[in-house]
Amino acid sequence: MGYEVQLEALEHDAKIWDRTSEVLSGAASDARGIVVTTISSSVVADATGFNSTYADIQDFVAGLLSEGSTATDTMAATLRDVKRQYDADDVAAQTRIGAEWAPVT
């Protein structure tokens, strides 16, 4: 695999992580938007603690989804940082070596 192809692969993978982050963020928002009330469940469900247990689980799941969104966003940023570092190192090496070396294409 050539150098340019590897750099393109880093950006390609970063975009996949970006999209994953977006999906997880949307799912977290959707999960937070679900409201279970006595009217939507029942008086018995509310009296037995179902609604509060459901709300606790809902908060937990929404939190996990949100953490996943943050983690995958960080992964995308890390891949882009690696790509930038490769680019910077390549430019620095070319500057350092100067006219004594030319890449074979």
Secondary structure, 3 states (H helix, E strand, C coil): CCHHHHHHHHHHHHHHHHHHHHHHHHHHHHHHHCCCCCCCCCHHHHHCCHHHHHHHHHHHHHHHHHHHHHHHHHHHHHHHHHHHHHHHHHHHHHHHHHHHCCCCC
